[in-house]
């Protein structure tokens, strides 16, 4: 459901999955993504905090945490999370784009361009590729 753009419908089954196995990081990450997609960044952060307690270097959780902080208008916190994602996975194009988005939101255009260019070199795809191209050219990313 989440992959099909039906995040609101995905929440209940994902909540059940988390309840059945609270230690499953993939279910919690998916629930966080669904919450973020439905405009619940604080609830998303709560799920991601649990994932990161188990694995502080979970790059996917850190990327999502960065997006949640951006959704809450907290670019500095978003940048901290994205920097951690890049430290955990330096060749992950999605982590690099997350960091570029956060840098741009913080007003650091030069760093945003550099990170976006790196993301393109290592194979950013889809919406990340689109945003990386925009950021590398000094234009704003689309809103997420």
Rosetta blueprint (number, residue, H / E / L):
1 X L
2 X L
3 X L
4 X L
5 X L
6 X L
7 X H
8 X H
9 X H
10 X H
11 X H
12 X H
13 X H
14 X H
15 X H
16 X H
17 X H
18 X H
19 X H
20 X H
21 X L
22 X L
23 X L
24 X L
25 X H
26 X H
27 X H
28 X H
29 X H
30 X H
31 X H
32 X H
33 X H
34 X H
35 X H
36 X H
37 X H
38 X L
39 X L
40 X L
41 X H
42 X H
43 X H
44 X H
45 X H
46 X H
47 X H
48 X H
49 X H
50 X H
51 X H
52 X H
53 X H
54 X H
55 X L
56 X L
57 X L
58 X L
59 X H
60 X H
61 X H
62 X H
63 X H
64 X H
65 X H
66 X H
67 X H
68 X H
69 X H
70 X H
71 X H
72 X L
73 X L
74 X L
75 X H
76 X H
77 X H
78 X H
79 X H
80 X H
81 X H
82 X H
83 X H
84 X H
85 X H
86 X H
87 X H
88 X H
89 X L
90 X L
91 X L
92 X L
93 X H
94 X H
95 X H
96 X H
97 X H
98 X H
99 X H
100 X H
101 X H
102 X H
103 X H
104 X H
105 X H
106 X L
107 X L
108 X L
109 X H
110 X H
111 X H
112 X H
113 X H
114 X H
115 X H
116 X H
117 X H
118 X H
119 X H
120 X H
121 X H
122 X L
123 X L
124 X L
125 X L
126 X H
127 X H
128 X H
129 X H
130 X H
131 X H
132 X H
133 X H
134 X H
135 X H
136 X H
137 X L
138 X L
139 X L
140 X L
141 X L
142 X L
143 X L
144 X L
